[in-house]
Amino acid sequence: MEQGKGPPATQIFINYRRDDAASDAGRLYDALSTRFGGNSVFMDVDAIPPGADFAAVINQSVASCDVLVTVIGKNWVGLTDASGRRRLDDEQDLVRLEIEAALERNIRVIPALVQGADMPRLEQLPASIAKLAGRQAFEISHSRWKADVERLITTLEKPASLFEGDGRPGMTVRRESKLPRFPNQFVGRGRDIEQLLHRFNTSSMITLTGSGGMGKTRLAVELSAKLSERYRDGVVFIDLAPLTDESLIPRTIAWSLGLRDDGVRDPMDVVVVHLSERSVLLVLDNCEHVLSTAATTATELLSQCPRLSILATSREALGVQGETVWEVHPLPKRRDGSDPDDGDAVELFRLRAEASAPQSFVWDHRVAGEAARICHKLDGIPLAIELAAARLRVMPLGDLIAGLEERFALLTTGTRNATPRQQSLEATVDWSYQLLSAQEQSLLKRLAVFAGGFTRDAAEKVCGFEQLPRANVVPTLFGLVEKSLVRYETGFSGAARYTMLETIREFSRNKLQVSGDAVETHSRHAAHLSTVASPTEVALRSARQVEWLARLEEEHDNFRTAIEWALEADPALALEIVIKLGEFWMRRHIGEGTMWVQRATEAAAPTGELRAGAVYLAGQMAWLVGDQVLSRALLGEAAKRWTALGDVPRAGHAADLLATVHFESGDRDLALKDMDRVIALLRPTGDRWSLASALNNLGFFLQQVGDSLAAMDVLDEALEIARQAGDPWMVGIVLDSVANAEGLLGRYDEAREHWKECFSIAIESGNSWAWSYLLEGRARLALLEQDPALCVRLAAAGDAARRSIGAVSPGYWSDMVAAAVEAARGQLSEAAADTAWREGQTMTAQEIMAAVIAR
């Protein structure tokens, strides 16, 4: 940029329909021209020279603009021409052509809704401008015209890069669609995809049905990828196969959306609030075993989230009102092989066979005919074809055909009440199973206990016993991978992780149940998961917490499966696992953790140390969700039990939280007295984490009673000890308290630096829960710095962040933030305060960090 010159002015194109909103568009043109200059704003009537080619000038102007603002009034969608045809359906309609030109050139398109108009729905738009439905709209009302236009101008003045965001909670961003990735090429289904894409123009709920192995999941992923551009907030894929408890469906959806399980609000309510204004495609995969709750969940979401669409896969329809049921049929095949190249089934076999045996498998006319016969015998079922092709690694094509002939002659008469397709798939999987060695069969059965995948180490520890020695597990596992019965992928740490298709897992689970290995395998699985959970408390209170949280999330479904089994078979073990995962529940899944500790405690009726651990965890959960009566009773019992057992650090931490409950309940003198006793109790133990927690809470108490100087002394020590403890999460909590105290003392520079470090820790550790508290704390400092507009903006950003993850804050904290916002609003005009709040609700991460650091 040359010295003395500013950035180039934003070039704006105003798109409108004269019969719909000419006066609104003209008024907007005047406002934008005043701000950006008449040469920077284009509108057909004022800007086209006499005698110029109308369409050519418009196309050229759209191509040269930075942003197109389309003004939409109440009649915009339905206006018709003289023949009664809707204007939007005319391919030569200039309004439509202008929007098409902008979308094709990736120019920012901003809908401006006037006259109280609603945003056009996807099904109301021609396919060529369907993306418009996913754009964030601005409402401009006559009563708030000036304020609303100012908000639009503020948005137009921001660089486009600020709208990209980084995906942090509470930010207005386009969500990156995350779909499963497959190592091999997708084959066929072109007609299905074409018709399904069209169906999504008129249906918000489509269920792909069909028997196991038909390729429903793969088709759903391929279809979702092609649909992703229609949904501004992305596509979210949710695999329900690992769930054994239907009640976990809303929690699973919430977690997949990045929403925090705070244990207070109903997870379904959290999801509804999050999706109510978002344009999202939810993919619910493998619904058949949780059909009732999946249907109820889909019904509620679709009724309350107008821009949501759902794509489900299930062996049967969900029965949701308005559901479009699409049966996924076998791939097309040829009976006699006369034209073997004409058929997706044969093409699938060819590609998989070439990948399976690249040196020995050679495609020619004879092989093509044999492949066609194989695909016919397998009824065109994709999974069956892939399993058969995988066998070419260990046998020639002739033996493969002979094996299929013999096996089907035996197996297709076995289950007369099953459909032919189900008979064929069962026979194919069973045939593959019968070809395995005895050790491979044992391992495949036992691996069915894992939900959501497993590591080599886990397979060895759980599955290596009796006729399958532990030393033989890994070589046998590699054999199952080679035979395409187990799949290999990369885990979060880069290490190998293994999974099974749900069809294979279900088949193997049935085999396990009728074998003599089921109890031993489940018992070993639960014991292994208990071992995995053992380091959780120490790891999550250390610098390894980010890595460890990722590992625990990876094993989340296995923990659920182990706990569910142990609740019946070994309740004490179930409770032991739940207690070991206490820090995990509290930091990520409060509601689910509360449910597990209640169920396990009821089932186990524990005594001694197990009882102490149960009430200790349940008390912390109750405190986190704001149940002061229950938390006081449970934490009081926990403190007494840990004291009797001689566990001073846990007794001290329970007493620390109990004092916090007293303080929040209004018994401040008792809380201060108790906290002094807790700190004296913890100092000799060497437990820096618990001591830092207690000192931090005492410092906060002192702030609230007006002794900020004494609070700073206590908090300085708390920060030093927290850093020694090595837990970034605890360091961030103390830093937040320190910054709040420094703000109250007028030490604004120090407070800003400490909040800067706070934000960095929250971002690095992925602590979305802390994000809202930091924004609101920083908002209070802005008020003290005499910047009421920044106070309102940051408080609004904190409110958006908290709502986006479904979190709630304690009453005393909400009251303090509300008081700060009210005071800030009192220093601003009503219009300025409303503008600041709206801006804060849509602040990007870059803007927030700039605001936090700048002053």
C-alpha positions, 0 to 999 in steps of 0.5 A: 500500500502506498504511503498516505493511501487507504485501502481500496473502497468496498465495491457493492452491488445492490440486487433487488426487484422493483415490484418488491422493494424498490423504495427500500433498495433506493433508501439503502443505496443512499445510505451506502453511497454516503458511507462508501461513495457513489462510485462504490455502490451500483444499482441499476437505475442510477448507475447504468448510462443511457443507451448501454446494454442493460444485461452486459453492464449488470454482468460486468458490474457484478464481476467487479464488485466485492459484495452483492447485497440482495434486498428481499421483501415480502413478495420477492419469492412469489412475484409472477410475470404476466403469464402467471409464471414465477419470475425466479423460475425464469432463467433470464430473470435479471435478479436471478442472473445477478445472484447466479453471477455472484455465487459462481464468482465466489463473491460475498452475497448478503441477503437484506430482509426488509418489510418483515420478510422471511429468509427464502427456504432452500426448496423455494429457490431454483437450484442455480441460486440454492446456496443463497439459502445458506447465507447469513441474512440481515434484517432491516426494519423501518423502526430500526432502520438506522441501527440495522443499516449501521450494522450492515455497514459494519459488516461490509467494512470488515475484510472477507477473511474475518468471516471465515472464523476458526470454529471456536464456540460462539463464533459465526463461522462456516463449519467444516464438514467432517465425513468419514474417509474411505481408502478405496474408490466409491463405485456406482449408485449414480442414479441414486445420488442424482435422484436423492439430490433432487429429493433434498430440494423438497424433503428435509428428512431422508432415510436410506434403508436396506439390509446389512452390507448394502452400502447404506453408510457409504452412499450416505457419505458420498451423498453428504459430500455432494450436499455439503455446499447447500448447508452453510454450517456444514454436515455433521456425521454421527455414527450411532452404532456403538450406542447401547443406551438409546438415551445417549442419542441426544448427548452423542449429537450434542458432542458431535456438534461441539456442544458441552454437556454441562449436566444442567440443561436437557441435552436435547434442549441444548441441541435444539437451541444450537440448531434452531437458526443454523443450516446443517445436514445431520447424518444419523448412521446405523439407527436400527438398534435405537430406532424409537429414540432416533425417530423421536429425536429426529421429529423434535429437531425437524419441528424446531429447526427450520433450516435443518435436514437429516439423512439417516441410515437404518435397516428400517424406516424411522416412521417420522412424519414427512420422512422420505424412505429410500431403499438401497438396492443391490448393485446392478449385475448381469445373470449370464455375463454376456455383457459383464462390463455393464454392471456396477457390481462387476466393476466393484468386484474388479476394482477390489480384486485388483487391489487385493491381488494386484500381481495375480489377478488379471482382468480379461473376458473370461475373468469378467464372465466369472466375476459376473457369475460371482456377483449374481451368486452374491445378489449384488450385495456390496459387502459380500462382493468386497469380502469375496474379492478379498479372498483372492489374496489366498486362493485363485478365482476358480476355488473362490467360485467353487467355495461359493457354490458349495457354501450357498447350497448348505446355508441358503436353506438355514433361515427360511424366515429371512429375506433372500438378501439377508440369507445371501449376506449371512451366508457370505459372512459365515462362509468367510468366517468358516474359511478362517483358522480356529484362532482367527475365528476366536479372535474375530468373535472376541473383538466384537466386545469393542465399540468404536475401535481398539488398539493392538495392545487392547486386542492382546490384553482382552482377547489373548487367552486359552486357545488363542495365546496372547503372543498370537493375537497380533499376527492373527489380527493382521490376518483378519485385516488382510481378509477385510474383516477388520479395518485399519485406520490411524488413531489420534496419536498417529498409532494404528487403530482397528475397527469392524464394519457394524455388519461384521461386528454384529455377526461376530457378537452373535457368534460370541454369545453362543460360544463359551467365551462371552463372559470371560471376554467381556470381563477382560474388556471391562478390566482393561478399560478400568486400567485405561481409566486409572491414570485419568485424574493425574493425567488431566491435572498435568501438561498431558491433559490435551493428549489424554482428553483425546485418548479418552474421547477415542475410547468413550464408546468402549467405556460406555460398553464396559460400564453397561456390561459391568452394571449387571455382571460386576457393579463394583467394577462399573462404579470403579470405572466411573469414579476413575473417569471423574475428571473426564466427566467433569471437564467434558460430559457432566450430564452423562457422568452424573447418570453413570455415577447414579446408576452404578452407585445404586447397582453396587451399594458400595462401602468403604473407599468405593462409597467415598469415591462415589459420593465425592464424584456425585457431590462435585457433579451436583455442585457443577450443575448448581444443586446446592442442597444435594452437593452440600450433603454429598460433599460433607459425607465425602469429606468425612469418609476421606478423613476416616480413610486417611486420604487428606488431599481428597478430604481437603478438596471435598471440604474446599468445594463444600466451603464454596457451596456455603459461600454461594449459598450466602453463608460467607463467614462459615465459608471463609472460616472453613477455607482457612482450615482446608488450606492449613490441612492441605499445605503439609500434603504436597498436593499442589493441585488441591492447594492451588484450588483452595487458595484460588477459591479463598482469593475469590471469596475475599474479592467478593467481600471487598478485600481485593488487596488480601485477595491478591496476596492469596491469588499470587500464591495460588498462581505460583503453586498452580504453575508448579502443579503443571495443570494448564487448566488450573493455571487458567482458572487462577489467572482468571481470578487474578485478572479479575482482582487486578481489574478491581484494583485498577491494575489494568495493564497487568489484568490485560496481560493475565487475560491474554495468557488465559485466552491462550491457554483456553484455546490451546487446551480446547477449553470451550467452557472457560471461553465464555467466563473469560469473555465475561470477565474481560467485559467487566474489566472493559467497564472499569476501563470506561469502555462501555461499548467493548463491555457490551460486545464482549459480554454478548460474545460470552453469551453466544459462546455459552449458548453455543455449547449449551452451558450455564453459569452460577447465579452469582456470576450471572448477576455480576455480568448482568450488572456490568452490562446494565451499567455499560448500557446506561453509558450508551444510547439505546441504539449504540448498546443494541448495536454493540450487543449484536456485533458481539454476538457475531464476533469472530475469534480474530476480533475477540483476540484483537479486542482483548489484546489491543487495549 
